[in-house]
Amino acid sequence: MIAYAPAALFFVLCGIGVLRDRRRFSNAVLLGIAVSFLALALLAELRKAPTLVAEVAAVAIILLPAVGTLALVGFLIANGLTMVRKEGRRPANLLSLLAGLGILSVISLLVAAVVTRSYRLGVLAGTAVLVVGYISFLFVCFVGYAFLYGRHRPRRDVDFVVVLGSGLIGGDRVPPLLASRLNRGREVYEKQAARGNPPVLITSGGQGPDEKLPESHAMADYLVQRGFPEAHLVREEHSRTTEENLLFSRAIMEQAKAGYRCVIVTNNFHAFRAALTARKAGVTGQVFGSPTAAYYWPSATIREFAAVFLSHKLINFGICGFLALCGVLAAAL
């Protein structure tokens, strides 16, 4: 049972973090560490298993990561090509393709090191694996915890539903991505209104340089045209970023009601990062995600993770730099 103690400790720490505030990236890391220790403890149990079971498990442990990695590379590259075909060649749409090619490059480096039996190439490949492994661990933590966070549903009545903007088509029309957010926000509103206490819905978004009107106005028009009561709409029309969406909406809510409670609505791939931003902005409320087209999710998730990774750049680049330095020193010996 001692083998399970580290896993239990980190599960407890993660639980305490969630109870304090589920909008913390540290919760994701603690959960990832706990699951990792649990996996190691389970592997240790294989020593007690019958020989055949242990051999089958060992083969699975070797083959599954290799096959899974190759499958992931194929998936990312295929998804990247789909993104380029459907969404264009903007840098943000190339992320899954670049991630797939990056992993393929590391695999090729490892193969080259084995084939050539080059010590320095082996050290370089090992260093790349360490850095990629660290980033991959954080990514898995992010995706896993974001999935769990997305299972959260508002259980108590709220005073406000804040729908975050995401840009307009042709300068004045709501795109499908934003329509999904608005429909989810309306769903939250209607469920609470049915209990006799309708909240105020805030559409949040300013006017971009290529837009004919503020996003919040187009969002409100979209809802009103579909029968939403305009008396329960408020337009926040000055924000340009997610952080401003939340800060300016918070000012509206605080002015209207001290001690307010709210739900923030965005797309599911953006929900966890929006929750981290809401915590930073001092907004009292959790984030609720709306559906996103399946082909769009991988690149969008990578972009969200990259933003979270860079928001902790000091520690993350410090660890990556330390791993790279270890590789350089090893190659110099």
Secondary structure, 3 states (H helix, E strand, C coil): CHHHHHHHHHHHHHHHHHHHCCCCHHHHHHHHHHHHHHHHHHHHHHHHCCHHHHHHHHHHHHHHHHHHHHHHHHHHHHHHHHHHHHHCCCHHHHHHHHHHHHHHHHHHHHHHHHHHCCHHHHHHHHHHHHHHHHHHHHHHHHHHHHHHHHCCCCCCCCCEEEEECCCCECCCECCHHHHHHHHHHHHHHHHHHCCCCCCEEEEECCCCCCCCCCHHHHHHHHHHHCCCCHHHEEEECCCCCHHHHHHHHHHHHHHHCCCCCEEEEEEHHHHHHHHHHHHHHCCCEEEEEECCCHHHHHHHHHHHHHHHHHHCHHHHHHHHHHHHHHHHHHHHC
